[in-house]
Amino acid sequence: MPIDAPSRDPGGEAETGASREDLDLGQFVGTTAESLLLNLDASLRVHRRGQLFSWTQGLLQGLIPHMALVSALRVAEPMSFRADGFSTLVPDAAALGDVLLRDAPVLPGLIVAWKQRVFRPLVWTTEAFAASFGGGPLVQELNRLGAGSVLAHGGHDINAEVTGLFLFVRAADSFSEREIYFADLVLPFLQAAVVRSQTNLDDIPVDELHEGPVGAAMLTEREREILHWVYLGKSNAEIGSILEISPLTVKNHVQKILRKLDVVNRAQAVGKALDARIIRPCAPV
């Protein structure tokens, strides 16, 4: 059974938490409200998959921390979906989208549950998720990743038909009431950003989709190599072991990469690099 808030009794029964009517943005003044506005603004700048990766795995983590995000957009009738996945912690996160589509009972079941709760965000522990949708490929993958809970939310059209569904996956066994509320606020912007990122924009010059040039040409061969391993989720220590250099040297290279790409964290660097084709999507090695 899905829950609306993180609290559960010892027996595992869900308790109903705060809804949108109980929470409002006025409670989240200062830096949190500023973070929300920055996220909404960042979402409007998303036009490519790399930019979507950079936003969801960078700035959006401040509002809704998660280890992976899985998206499923309806692309045709009857109810055909295109899925994708994003993460800096999960190697080849895009495969999570394929797993979602392959696990036949899950997506229809999620849609039914979401409609029954009048299109409100839903939260399951991984155990409750498995009890609701079976122990198929998606649950097996969630268990393998050490996921503790799943938040599901989506969008719908005027006929109350689902247009998109999104899963936030995290290691902790709950989402806070505030995180659930922010998921409700951000979802329309998230879905619009995903739609734009999957629209064919090959004929639009890249510089029209960016605020400034990407410093791709400024990266050295070693920096590109390190960025490749960052993309595959390796830590500084792991990269150092692979390249036979010290973790401190790796850290210094990463800091230079962040400055050259004009980003603030590793997730944004990977997203910008994917978008600029400095590195290309690939399976983990």
SERO-4910 file (N, C-alpha, C, O; in steps of 0.05 Angstrom, whole numbers):
BEGIN
 pado doro    nc1    nc2    nc3   cac1   cac2   cac3    cc1    cc2    cc3    oc1    oc2    oc3
  Met    A     17    -24      0      0      0      0     18     25      0     36     27     17
  Pro    A     13     44    -18     29     68    -18     23     86      5      2     84     17
  Ile    A     41    103     12     37    122     34     43    150     24     56    154      4
  Asp    A     32    170     39     35    198     31     57    211     47     66    233     40
  Ala    A     67    199     68     88    211     85    106    189     95     99    165     93
  Pro    A    128    196    107    148    176    114    141    160    139    154    139    144
  Ser    A    122    167    155    117    154    180    102    128    176     84    126    160
  Arg    A    110    107    192     98     81    191     98     70    219    116     75    234
  Asp    A     77     55    226     77     42    252     94     17    252    102      8    231
  Pro    A    101      6    276    118    -18    276    108    -41    260    124    -57    251
  Gly    A     82    -43    256     71    -65    240     73    -60    210     66    -78    195
  Gly    A     82    -36    203     86    -31    174     62    -18    161     63    -13    137
  Glu    A     41    -12    176     18      1    163     24     30    158     37     43    174
  Ala    A     15     40    136     21     67    128      3     86    143    -20     80    149
  Glu    A     14    110    149     -2    132    160     -4    153    139     15    159    125
  Thr    A    -27    166    138    -31    188    118    -18    213    129    -22    221    151
  Gly    A     -2    225    112     13    249    120      1    274    108    -22    274     99
  Ala    A     16    296    109      6    322    100      2    322     70     18    310     55
  Ser    A    -19    335     61    -25    339     33    -18    367     25     -8    383     41
  Arg    A    -22    373     -1    -16    400    -10    -33    421      5    -24    443      9
  Glu    A    -57    413     13    -74    432     28    -62    438     56    -67    459     67
  Asp    A    -46    420     67    -35    423     93     -9    438     93     -1    450    113
  Leu    A      5    438     70     31    451     67     30    473     46     14    471     27
  Asp    A     45    494     50     47    515     30     75    526     30     90    523     49
  Leu    A     81    540      8    108    550      4    116    570     25    139    574     30
  Gly    A     96    583     38    102    602     58    117    591     82    131    605     96
  Gln    A    115    565     86    130    552    107    159    548    101    175    543    119
  Phe    A    167    551     75    194    546     67    207    571     57    214    573     33
  Val    A    210    590     74    222    616     67    252    614     65    264    593     73
  Gly    A    265    635     55    294    636     55    306    619     34    297    618     11
  Thr    A    327    604     42    342    589     23    326    567      9    331    561    -15
  Thr    A    307    555     22    292    534     10    274    545    -12    273    533    -34
  Ala    A    261    567     -7    244    580    -28    262    588    -52    254    586    -75
  Glu    A    285    599    -45    304    607    -67    312    582    -83    314    584   -107
  Ser    A    317    560    -69    325    536    -83    303    527   -102    308    518   -124
  Leu    A    278    528    -93    256    520   -110    255    538   -135    252    527   -157
  Leu    A    257    564   -132    257    582   -155    280    576   -174    276    577   -198
  Leu    A    303    571   -163    326    565   -180    321    539   -195    329    537   -219
  Asn    A    309    519   -182    303    494   -196    283    498   -218    286    487   -240
  Leu    A    262    513   -213    242    518   -234    254    533   -258    249    527   -281
  Asp    A    272    552   -252    285    567   -273    304    548   -289    305    549   -313
  Ala    A    318    531   -274    337    512   -287    322    493   -305    331    486   -327
  Ser    A    298    485   -297    282    466   -313    275    478   -340    273    464   -360
  Leu    A    270    504   -341    262    518   -365    285    519   -385    281    524   -409
  Arg    A    309    515   -376    333    517   -393    341    489   -404    360    487   -419
  Val    A    325    469   -398    331    442   -407    320    438   -435    296    441   -439
  His    A    338    431   -454    329    424   -481    342    399   -491    334    389   -513
  Arg    A    361    388   -477    375    364   -485    378    345   -462    376    353   -439
  Arg    A    383    319   -468    385    300   -446    407    306   -427    404    303   -403
  Gly    A    430    316   -437    452    323   -419    444    345   -400    452    344   -376
  Gln    A    429    365   -409    420    386   -392    400    375   -371    400    384   -348
  Leu    A    383    357   -379    365    344   -361    380    329   -339    373    331   -315
  Phe    A    400    314   -347    417    300   -328    430    319   -308    429    315   -284
  Ser    A    441    341   -319    454    360   -302    436    373   -282    443    376   -258
  Trp    A    411    379   -290    392    392   -271    383    372   -250    384    377   -226
  Thr    A    373    348   -259    361    330   -240    381    318   -221    375    312   -198
  Gln    A    406    314   -230    426    302   -213    444    323   -199    462    316   -185
  Gly    A    438    348   -204    453    370   -191    434    386   -173    430    379   -150
  Leu    A    423    407   -184    407    426   -168    383    413   -156    376    420   -133
  Leu    A    369    396   -170    344    384   -160    349    367   -136    331    363   -120
  Gln    A    373    357   -133    379    340   -110    376    356    -84    371    344    -62
  Gly    A    378    382    -85    374    398    -61    346    399    -51    341    403    -27
  Leu    A    327    394    -69    299    393    -61    289    365    -56    275    360    -36
  Ile    A    296    347    -74    287    319    -72    311    301    -75    316    291    -97
  Pro    A    326    296    -54    349    278    -56    341    251    -65    322    239    -55
  His    A    356    240    -84    350    213    -94    375    200   -106    393    214   -115
  Met    A    375    174   -107    398    160   -118    393    154   -148    412    150   -163
  Ala    A    368    155   -157    362    151   -185    334    162   -191    317    163   -174
  Leu    A    331    172   -216    305    182   -225    298    166   -251    315    164   -269
  Val    A    274    155   -252    265    140   -275    241    155   -287    222    161   -272
  Ser    A    241    160   -313    219    173   -326    206    155   -346    220    139   -359
  Ala    A    180    158   -349    165    143   -370    145    162   -382    126    171   -369
  Leu    A    149    169   -408    131    187   -422    113    172   -441    123    154   -455
  Arg    A     88    178   -442     70    166   -461     75    179   -488     74    203   -491
  Val    A     80    162   -508     87    173   -535     67    165   -556     68    176   -578
  Ala    A     49    147   -550     29    138   -570      6    124   -557      8    117   -533
  Glu    A    -14    120   -572    -37    105   -563    -35     77   -574    -25     74   -596
  Pro    A    -44     56   -560    -55     58   -533    -33     55   -512    -21     34   -509
  Met    A    -28     76   -498    -11     76   -474     17     64   -480     25     46   -465
  Ser    A     30     73   -500     57     65   -505     76     86   -493     71    110   -494
  Phe    A     97     76   -480    115     94   -464    144     92   -473    153     71   -484
  Arg    A    158    114   -470    187    115   -474    199    121   -446    191    141   -433
  Ala    A    218    105   -437    229    108   -410    258    114   -411    272    108   -430
  Asp    A    268    126   -389    296    133   -386    303    133   -356    285    133   -340
  Gly    A    329    135   -350    337    136   -322    361    154   -320    377    157   -338
  Phe    A    364    166   -296    386    185   -291    397    181   -263    382    178   -243
  Ser    A    423    181   -261    436    178   -235    466    182   -237    478    176   -258
  Thr    A    478    193   -216    507    193   -214    517    171   -197    541    166   -195
  Leu    A    499    157   -183    506    136   -165    502    108   -176    514     89   -167
  Val    A    484    106   -196    477     80   -208    489     78   -236    482     93   -254
  Pro    A    508     60   -240    520     57   -267    498     49   -287    481     33   -282
  Asp    A    500     62   -311    481     56   -333    452     59   -323    436     41   -327
  Ala    A    446     82   -310    420     86   -299    398     86   -320    375     80   -314
  Ala    A    405     92   -345    385     92   -367    372     64   -369    349     62   -378
  Ala    A    387     43   -362    376     16   -363    352     12   -345    336     -6   -349
  Leu    A    350     29   -324    327     27   -306    301     32   -321    280     20   -315
  Gly    A    302     50   -341    278     55   -357    270     30   -372    246     23   -374
  Asp    A    289     16   -384    283     -9   -398    272    -30   -379    254    -45   -387
  Val    A    283    -31   -355    273    -51   -336    244    -45   -328    228    -63   -326
  Leu    A    238    -19   -325    211    -11   -318    191    -20   -340    170    -31   -334
  Leu    A    198    -16   -365    180    -23   -387    178    -54   -390    158    -64   -397
  Arg    A    200    -68   -384    201    -97   -386    185   -111   -364    175   -133   -368
  Asp    A    183    -97   -341    168   -109   -318    139   -103   -322    128    -84   -311
  Ala    A    125   -120   -337     98   -115   -347     78   -105   -326     63    -87   -332
  Pro    A     76   -116   -302     56   -108   -283     60    -80   -271     41    -68   -261
  Val    A     85    -70   -271     91    -47   -255     79    -21   -265     64     -8   -250
  Leu    A     84    -14   -290     75     12   -300     44     14   -299     34     34   -290
  Pro    A     29     -6   -310      0     -5   -307     -9     -3   -278    -28     11   -272
  Gly    A      4    -18   -261     -3    -18   -232      2      9   -220    -15     19   -204
  Leu    A     24     22   -226     30     48   -216      9     68   -225      0     86   -210
  Ile    A      1     66   -250    -19     85   -261    -45     82   -247    -58    102   -239
  Val    A    -54     58   -242    -79     53   -228    -77     64   -200    -96     78   -191
  Ala    A    -55     58   -186    -52     68   -158    -52     99   -157    -64    111   -139
  Trp    A    -38    111   -177    -37    140   -177    -64    153   -183    -71    173   -171
  Lys    A    -79    141   -201   -106    151   -206   -124    148   -182   -140    165   -176
  Gln    A   -122    125   -168   -138    121   -145   -133    141   -123   -151    147   -107
  Arg    A   -109    151   -122   -102    171   -102   -105    199   -113    -93    218   -103
  Val    A   -121    202   -134   -128    228   -146   -103    243   -154   -100    267   -148
  Phe    A    -85    229   -168    -62    241   -180    -43    255   -160    -31    276   -166
  Arg    A    -42    244   -136    -23    255   -115      2    238   -115      2    215   -122
  Pro    A     24    250   -105     49    234   -103     45    210    -84     31    212    -64
  Leu    A     57    188    -91     55    164    -75     83    154    -67    102    157    -82
  Val    A     85    143    -43    111    133    -33    107    105    -23     88     98     -8
  Trp    A    126     88    -31    127     60    -21    155     55     -9    175     66    -19
  Thr    A    157     39     12    183     26     18    187      5     -4    168     -3    -17
  Thr    A    211     -4     -8    216    -24    -28    201    -50    -22    193    -64    -40
  Glu    A    198    -56      4    183    -80     11    154    -77      4    142    -96     -7
  Ala    A    142    -53      9    114    -49      2    111    -48    -28     91    -57    -39
  Phe    A    131    -37    -42    130    -36    -71    130    -64    -83    114    -70   -101
  Ala    A    146    -82    -72    147   -109    -81    121   -123    -75    111   -139    -91
  Ala    A    109   -117    -52     83   -130    -45     61   -121    -64     43   -136    -70
  Ser    A     63    -96    -73     42    -85    -91     45    -94   -120     26    -98   -133
  Phe    A     70    -96   -129     75   -100   -158     91   -126   -164     98   -130   -187
  Gly    A     96   -142   -144    110   -167   -148    141   -164   -148    151   -141   -148
  Gly    A    154   -185   -147    183   -185   -145    197   -188   -172    216   -203   -174
  Gly    A    187   -174   -192    198   -177   -219    224   -162   -223    238   -155   -203
  Pro    A    232   -157   -248    258   -146   -254    263   -119   -241    286   -114   -232
  Leu    A    243   -101   -239    248    -75   -228    253    -77   -198    272    -65   -188
  Val    A    238    -93   -184    242    -96   -155    269   -109   -150    284   -102   -132
  Gln    A    276   -128   -166    302   -141   -164    325   -121   -167    345   -122   -153
  Glu    A    322   -103   -187    342    -83   -191    343    -63   -168    365    -55   -160
  Leu    A    320    -55   -158    319    -37   -135    333    -50   -111    348    -36    -97
  Asn    A    328    -75   -106    341    -89    -84    371    -90    -88    387    -87    -69
  Arg    A    379    -95   -113    408    -97   -119    422    -71   -113    445    -70   -105
  Leu    A    408    -49   -119    420    -22   -115    418    -13    -86    431      7    -79
  Gly    A    404    -28    -69    401    -20    -41    381      2    -37    383     17    -18
  Ala    A    361      4    -55    340     24    -52    323     18    -28    317     -5    -21
  Gly    A    314     40    -14    297     36      9    269     45      5    250     36     18
  Ser    A    265     64    -14    238     74    -19    236     86    -47    256     92    -60
  Val    A    211     88    -56    204     98    -83    182    119    -81    162    114    -68
  Leu    A    186    142    -93    165    162    -95    156    163   -124    172    167   -142
  Ala    A    130    160   -128    119    160   -156    100    184   -159     84    190   -142
  His    A    103    198   -181     85    220   -188     84    223   -218    102    213   -232
  Gly    A     63    236   -229     61    238   -258     45    262   -267     39    280   -251
  Gly    A     39    261   -293     23    282   -305      0    270   -320      2    246   -328
  His    A    -21    285   -325    -44    274   -340    -56    295   -358    -51    319   -354
  Asp    A    -73    287   -377    -85    305   -395   -114    311   -386   -122    303   -364
  Ile    A   -129    325   -403   -156    333   -394   -176    310   -393   -197    312   -381
  Asn    A   -168    287   -404   -185    263   -402   -176    245   -379   -185    222   -377
  Ala    A   -159    256   -362   -149    241   -338   -132    217   -347   -130    197   -332
  Glu    A   -121    218   -371   -103    197   -380    -74    205   -374    -66    228   -378
  Val    A    -58    186   -364    -31    192   -356    -14    200   -380    -15    186   -401
  Thr    A      1    221   -378     19    230   -399     48    224   -392     66    224   -409
  Gly    A     54    220   -366     81    214   -358     81    205   -329     64    213   -313
  Leu    A    100    188   -322    102    178   -295    132    178   -287    149    171   -304
  Phe    A    138    186   -263    166    190   -254    170    177   -227    153    179   -209
  Leu    A    192    163   -224    199    149   -200    225    161   -188    246    161   -202
  Phe    A    224    172   -164    248    179   -149    255    156   -131    238    148   -115
  Val    A    279    147   -133    288    124   -118    310    133    -99    328    147   -107
  Arg    A    308    125    -73    328    133    -54    335    110    -36    320     90    -34
  Ala    A    358    112    -23    367     90     -5    352     91     21    347     69     33
  Ala    A    345    114     31    330    116     56    303    104     53    293    101     31
  Asp    A    290     97     76    264     83     75    241    102     75    218     93     79
  Ser    A    245    127     70    222    146     70    229    172     56    253    178     52
  Phe    A    208    186     48    211    214     38    197    232     58    176    224     69
  Ser    A    207    255     63    195    273     82    170    286     70    166    286     45
  Glu    A    153    297     87    129    311     77    137    334     59    124    339     38
  Arg    A    158    348     66    167    370     49    176    361     22    171    374      2
  Glu    A    191    339     21    201    328     -5    178    319    -22    178    323    -47
  Ile    A    157    307    -10    134    299    -25    119    324    -36    110    324    -59
  Tyr    A    118    345    -20    105    369    -29    121    382    -52    109    391    -72
  Phe    A    147    382    -50    163    393    -72    161    376    -97    161    387   -119
  Ala    A    159    350    -94    155    333   -118    129    341   -132    128    341   -157
  Asp    A    109    348   -117     83    356   -129     86    383   -144     75    386   -165
  Leu    A    102    401   -132    106    427   -145    123    425   -170    118    438   -190
  Val    A    144    409   -168    164    408   -190    155    391   -213    164    395   -236
  Leu    A    137    371   -208    130    352   -229    123    364   -256    133    354   -276
  Pro    A    105    384   -258     99    394   -285    123    405   -299    125    402   -324
  Phe    A    142    417   -285    166    427   -297    184    405   -305    197    406   -326
  Leu    A    185    384   -289    201    360   -295    191    347   -321    207    340   -339
  Gln    A    165    343   -322    154    330   -346    159    347   -371    166    336   -392
  Ala    A    155    373   -369    160    390   -392    189    389   -401    195    389   -425
  Ala    A    207    388   -381    236    387   -388    243    360   -401    258    360   -420
  Val    A    231    338   -392    236    312   -404    226    312   -433    239    302   -451
  Val    A    202    323   -437    191    325   -465    210    340   -483    216    331   -505
  Arg    A    219    363   -474    237    379   -490    263    364   -496    274    366   -518
  Ser    A    273    350   -476    299    336   -479    297    313   -499    317    305   -510
  Gln    A    273    303   -504    269    281   -523    258    291   -550    253    274   -567
  Thr    A    256    317   -553    247    328   -579    272    331   -597    293    337   -587
  Asn    A    268    325   -622    291    327   -641    299    355   -645    285    371   -659
  Leu    A    322    363   -634    332    390   -636    358    391   -652    374    410   -649
  Asp    A    363    370   -668    389    368   -681    394    392   -700    417    398   -706
  Asp    A    372    405   -710    376    426   -729    380    453   -715    386    473   -729
  Ile    A    378    454   -689    381    479   -674    410    481   -665    420    462   -652
  Pro    A    424    503   -671    452    506   -662    455    502   -632    438    512   -617
  Val    A    476    489   -624    480    483   -596    481    509   -580    471    510   -557
  Asp    A    494    530   -591    497    554   -575    471    569   -570    470    587   -553
  Glu    A    450    561   -584    423    572   -579    410    559   -555    390    569   -544
  Leu    A    421    536   -546    409    521   -524    426    524   -499    420    512   -479
  His    A    447    540   -499    465    544   -476    467    574   -471    464    591   -489
  Glu    A    473    580   -446    477    608   -439    505    617   -447    510    641   -451
  Gly    A    524    598   -451    551    605   -458    564    581   -470    553    559   -469
  Pro    A    588    584   -482    602    562   -494    612    543   -473    619    551   -451
  Val    A    613    517   -480    624    497   -463    654    495   -467    663    497   -490
  Gly    A    669    492   -446    698    492   -448    709    465   -456    729    456   -445
  Ala    A    697    452   -476    705    425   -483    734    425   -494    750    408   -487
  Ala    A    740    445   -511    766    445   -524    788    450   -503    812    444   -509
  Met    A    781    460   -480    801    467   -460    809    442   -443    829    443   -429
  Leu    A    793    421   -445    799    397   -429    822    382   -441    824    377   -465
  Thr    A    841    374   -424    863    357   -433    854    328   -437    832    321   -428
  Glu    A    870    312   -449    864    284   -453    860    270   -426    842    254   -423
  Arg    A    877    276   -407    875    265   -380    849    273   -367    836    257   -354
  Glu    A    841    298   -370    816    308   -358    792    294   -371    773    288   -357
  Arg    A    793    290   -397    771    276   -410    769    247   -400    748    236   -396
  Glu    A    792    235   -396    793    208   -386    781    206   -358    766    188   -352
  Ile    A    789    225   -341    778    225   -314    748    231   -314    733    218   -299
  Leu    A    739    249   -331    711    255   -333    695    230   -342    672    226   -333
  His    A    707    214   -359    694    189   -368    689    171   -344    667    160   -341
  Trp    A    709    169   -326    706    151   -302    687    164   -282    672    149   -268
  Val    A    686    190   -280    666    204   -263    638    197   -273    621    191   -257
  Tyr    A    634    198   -299    609    191   -311    600    163   -304    576    158   -300
  Leu    A    619    145   -302    613    117   -295    610    113   -265    608     90   -256
  Gly    A    611    135   -250    605    133   -221    628    126   -204    624    119   -180
  Lys    A    653    128   -214    676    121   -198    684    143   -179    682    167   -186
  Ser    A    693    136   -155    703    156   -136    731    164   -143    744    152   -161
  Asn    A    741    185   -130    769    194   -135    788    171   -129    808    168   -144
  Ala    A    784    156   -108    802    135   -101    801    113   -122    822    102   -130
  Glu    A    777    107   -132    775     86   -153    788     95   -179    801     79   -192
  Ile    A    783    120   -186    796    131   -211    826    130   -208    840    123   -227
  Gly    A    836    138   -184    864    138   -180    876    110   -183    898    107   -194
  Ser    A    862     90   -172    871     63   -175    872     54   -204    891     40   -212
  Ile    A    851     61   -219    849     53   -247    872     66   -263    884     53   -280
  Leu    A    877     92   -258    896    107   -275    924    107   -262    943    118   -273
  Glu    A    926     95   -238    952     93   -225    963    121   -218    987    126   -222
  Ile    A    945    137   -208    953    163   -197    940    166   -170    923    150   -163
  Ser    A    948    186   -154    937    189   -127    909    201   -128    902    216   -146
  Pro    A    892    195   -107    866    207   -106    867    237   -105    849    251   -115
  Leu    A    888    248    -92    891    278    -91    895    289   -119    885    310   -126
  Thr    A    911    275   -136    915    284   -163    889    283   -179    882    301   -194
  Val    A    873    262   -174    847    260   -187    829    284   -178    816    296   -195
  Lys    A    829    289   -152    813    311   -141    821    338   -155    804    354   -162
  Asn    A    847    342   -158    856    367   -171    846    369   -200    838    390   -209
  His    A    848    346   -214    838    345   -241    808    351   -242    799    366   -260
  Val    A    793    340   -224    764    344   -223    758    373   -219    740    384   -231
  Gln    A    772    386   -200    768    414   -195    773    431   -220    758    450   -226
  Lys    A    794    424   -235    800    438   -260    777    434   -280    770    453   -295
  Ile    A    767    409   -282    745    404   -300    721    421   -293    708    432   -311
  Leu    A    714    423   -267    691    439   -259    694    468   -267    675    480   -277
  Arg    A    718    478   -263    723    506   -271    721    510   -301    709    530   -310
  Lys    A    733    492   -316    733    495   -345    705    493   -357    698    506   -377
  Leu    A    688    475   -345    661    472   -355    641    491   -343    618    492   -350
  Asp    A    651    507   -323    635    527   -310    610    514   -296    588    522   -300
  Val    A    616    493   -280    596    480   -265    605    478   -236    628    484   -230
  Val    A    586    469   -218    593    469   -190    596    441   -178    606    439   -155
  Asn    A    588    420   -192    592    394   -181    596    373   -203    594    379   -227
  Arg    A    602    349   -195    608    327   -214    584    321   -232    588    316   -256
  Ala    A    560    321   -220    536    314   -236    532    334   -258    526    326   -281
  Gln    A    535    360   -252    532    380   -273    554    378   -294    549    382   -317
  Ala    A    578    370   -285    600    367   -305    593    344   -324    597    347   -348
  Val    A    583    322   -314    576    299   -331    553    307   -350    554    301   -373
  Gly    A    533    321   -339    511    329   -356    519    347   -378    511    344   -401
  Lys    A    536    367   -372    545    386   -392    563    372   -413    562    378   -436
  Ala    A    579    353   -403    597    338   -421    582    320   -440    589    318   -463
  Leu    A    560    307   -430    543    291   -447    530    308   -468    528    301   -492
  Asp    A    520    331   -459    506    349   -478    524    360   -499    516    363   -522
  Ala    A    549    366   -492    569    377   -511    584    354   -526    601    360   -542
  Arg    A    577    329   -519    589    306   -532    619    304   -527    634    294   -543
  Ile    A    627    314   -504    655    310   -495    658    281   -487    678    268   -493
  Ile    A    637    270   -474    636    241   -469    609    232   -480    591    248   -484
  Arg    A    607    206   -485    583    195   -497    571    174   -479    585    160   -465
  Pro    A    544    172   -479    531    151   -462    542    124   -469    545    117   -493
  Cys    A    547    108   -449    557     81   -453    551     64   -430    544     74   -408
  Ala    A    554     38   -433    549     19   -411    574     20   -393    596     27   -402
  Pro    A    570     14   -367    592     14   -348    612     -8   -355    605    -28   -367
  Val    A    638     -3   -349    659    -22   -354    670    -33   -329    688    -50   -329
***
